[in-house]
Amino acid sequence: MNMVGRKAVLKGVTQINVLDTLGLISTSFGNWQGVDGGEHVELTDRPAGKHLSLQFKDDVMVGCNSIGWTQHVGVMRGLVEGQVKLGEWKERLKHDPTLLMEAYLASAQGRGPRARPPK
């Protein structure tokens, strides 16, 4: 890329898509389709028109997509783009993918009363 007469290098960029289709908001970040050897969790609420899918490689969320799920879109992006090591929070997210904010605060920010998953 050439910017202002100088060569510019752009480090890796996470794939990001946010769409509004007939009022239904969908987002996808990173490897939303998953990676070889990875794990995933999905949550679908058909009556509410919502779907949430999280993709993991080891203890890092490498991608996600959502339909009708507009809460914490920035957190989804931050976890994927920041390649945040989730540790024990990965298993908690696999059990309840709606705990994205708690996982982000504990893993990426390292603060708050939920910094360690309850037993």
Secondary structure by P-SEA (a helix, b strand, c coil): cccccbbbbbccccbbbbbbcccbbbbbcccccccccccbbbbbbcccbbbbbbbbcccccccccccccccaaaaaaaaaaacccccaaaaaaaacccaaaaaaaaccccccccccccc
